Amino acid sequence: MTQAPKSKIEIAGKSLKRFSAGAVVGLLISASQWGGYTYFFGEPIPLIRGIAFCLALSFVCGLLTLRWGYETIEKLLQLLG
């Protein structure tokens, strides 16, 4: 039995799901760190800088997950614990 080759749409869909999962985890991590910084140091990070940091970390986590798979999400979440 041979499997039918996957179409480019299926491959792109899987890649998009993997990137999105990593990006969401990155966003949660960065948002919690932003809130933690404000709580511990008593001085909030400026809004524009905080949003830029959250988006950048979200993008990086999405790329890491896209490249190395869902195990990366598990490792990132273990860093929080």
N, C-alpha and C positions, 0 to 999 in steps of 0.2 A: 504494500500500500504506500503510495506516495501522497504527500500532502500538497494541496493546491498552494501555489505561491501566494504570499500575502500581498495585497494591493498597497499602493503607496498611501492611500487614504487610511487604511487600518494601521499602518506603521506610524503615520503622523498622529492619528488619534491616540495611540498608546503613548507616544512621546509627549503629547500635550497633557495627558492625564498625569504622567509621571512628573513633568515639570510643575504642573499646578499643585500637586500634592506637596512637593518640596517647597514651593513658594509659599503655600499656606503655613507650613510648619515654620519657615523662616520668618514670616510675618508675626506669628504668635511668639516666637522667641524674641524678636526685636521689640515687640510691644511690651512684653513682660520686663525686658531689660530697661526699657525707657521708663516704665512705671516704677521699677525698683530703684533706679537712679534718683528719681524725684523723691521717693520715699526716704531713702537713706541719706541723701545729701541735702535735702530740703530746698534745693534750687532746681526748678524745672529747666529742661533742655528747651531751647527755642523751638517753636512749632515747625518752622521750615526745615531746620537741621534734623529734628526728630523724624519728620516724614521722609526726608531724603535718606536718612540712615535706615529706616524701616524698609523702604523700597529697595535700597541697595542690598541689604542683607537678604531680603526675600528673593531677589533675583539670583544672588549667588547660591543660596540654598536650592533654588529650583534647578540651576545648572548642575550643581553637585549631584542632585538626585537623578537628573536626566542622564548624566554620565555614568554614575556608579550604582544606580538602582535604589530600591526602597530601603536597603540596609543602612544607607546614609541617614535616612530619616530617624531610624531607631538610634543610631549613634548620636545624632544631634539632640534628640530628646533625652538621652541618658546624660548629656552634659548639663541639662537643667536640674537634674535630680541630685 
